[in-house]
């Protein structure tokens, strides 16, 4: 809806005329979002293969309070982009997926997510580069960033935290584990803000 709203505002009489490139980028992001939401397969949850902290049980109160949480997932793996929204569906997150990291900034500004999930190895720009750029951007430097990657070695994980990551999980992951990490991170952020 945020992308569609931005497109609508581009054609408002009071707004400046957008470039054709900007319009095509927004249309592409909207098309991908619609396709992802209508073609999600019923994938089974996959067991977590990377040792992590034990998940914290979620209460009904937490489910309700996080219903409007916007989560943006950037990963060039189409399989995961179709799997993750389905895995996270029980928690009611508003999921936006992006397979083309070169469109990252346009979609980020349109969605304004509460939390970002990044893959590391992607074409043209890596998750590490995006994380580092976000941490140097005054508007986005406090955005919670969770890495979700097939890379399980400690040096990669340490590098992610050095660049400013808030959490790191390994693929494959169960929906409950990812949801717990998202909720725990958001609760901490909101606790610090109060």
N, C-alpha and C positions, 0 to 999 in steps of 0.2 A: 504494500500500500504506500510506503514511503517513497519508493521509486516512482510509482504512478503519480503520486502527488507532486513530486518534483517535476515530472514531465508536464503535468497540467499547469503548474506555475510558470513554466517556461513559455507557455503560449498566452499568459495573461497580458492584457493590454499595457499594464504598468511596468512589466518586466522588460529587461533588455533582451534583444533577440539572441538566442543561444546559437552556437556554431553547429554546423551539421555533424561534426565529429562528436561533440558533446551529446547531441540528440541520439546518434547511433549507439554510443556507449550506453546511455541510459536504456534505450530500447532493447539492446542486447542483454543487459543485466535483468531487465523485467522479463524478457522472454525466457531466460534461463531459470529465473525464480519460479515462474509459472510451470515450466516443464518439470522442474524438480519436485514441485508440490503435487503434480498430477500423475507422475510416473514412478513414485516410490514403491519399490517391491517390498514384500513382507519377508525381510531378512530375519534370520534367527539371531539372537544376541550371541556374541562371540566371547569366549572366556578371555580374561586378562592374562597376557603372557609376560608382562613386565612387573617385577616386584614393586608394589606401592603400598602406601599406608592403607589399613583396613577401612572399608567404607563406613560412613556414619549413617545410621538408619534415618530415613526421611519421614517426617510426620505430616499429617494432613494439613496442619497449619502452614508448614513450610511450602507445601505444594501450592496452596492458595495464594500465599504472599508472593510467590515467584512466577505466577501465571503470565504476567506481562513482561517478563525479562526477555530482552532482545539479545540473541546470540548469533554472531556472524562467524561462519566457518569458511576458511580459505584452504583449499586443497585441490591439487590437479588430478587427484584420483577420483574418477567419476563414481566408482563403486562405493567409496566412503561417503561421498556427497549424497548418495541416495540412501545409504545405510543409516548415517547418523541422525537425520531428522526423525526417522522411524524409531530409532532406539530412544531418543529423547522425548518422543511424543507424550508419554504418560505424565511428564512434568509440566506440560503446557507452555514450554518455551516458544517464543516466536523466532524461528530459525530462518536465517538467510544464508545461502550457500553461494560460493564463488569458486569457479574452476580456473579462471583466468586472472592470475595475480596482477597483470598489467592494468586491469580495471579496478584495482583495489581501492584507490583513493576516491574515485567517483562513487563507488558503491558504499564505501565507509561513510562518506558525508551524507549520502541519501538515507542510509539506515540508522546511523548514530547508535551503534549497539552498546549494550551494557557490559558485554564481555566478548572477547575475540579468541577464536580457536585457530591456530596456525599449524600447517605442515611445515617441514624444514626444506626438503628438496623439491623445488618447483622450477619450471622453466622461466627464464628471463630474470626473475627476482626470487630470492630465497626467503623463507620465513624469518631467518636471522636478520636479513637486510630490512624487512618490513618492521620487525620488532625494534631494531635499532633506530630506524627513522621515526617511529611512533614515540619512542622515549625522548627524542630531541624536539618533538613538536609540542608547543605549549598547549594546544587544544586537546591533544590525545595522549599526553605523557602519563596520565593516570588511568588510562583504560586498562582493565585487567586482561592479561594475555596468558593463554594456556597453550602450550605446544602439545600436539598429538602426532607422534612420529613412529616410524618403524625402527629408528635408530635407538638402540638400547644402551650404548656404551656411556660410561660415566663422564668422559671428557666432553661429549656432545651435550649432555644434560647440564654439566657445569657451565659450558659456554652459553647455553640458553639463559641460565639464571644471571650470568655476568652481563648479558645484553639487556636484562630487565624483565625476563619472563617471571610470571607469578606462580606458574605450576608447569609440570611436565608429565605427560602420560605416554605410554607406549601402545602402539597398535599390535594386535587387535585389543579392543576394550569393550567392556559391557556397558550398556546404557546407564545402569545404576551407578557404576563407578564414575563415569564422566559427569553425570548429573550431580552426584555428591560433591565432586571437586568444584563444579560451577557454583553450586549453592553455597558451599563453604567459603569460597573466594569472595562471592558477593556479600555474604553476611559480614565478613571481616572488613571489607571496604566500607560498607554502610555503618558498621560500628565505629570505625575511625572517623567517619564524617560527622557523627553525632556528638 
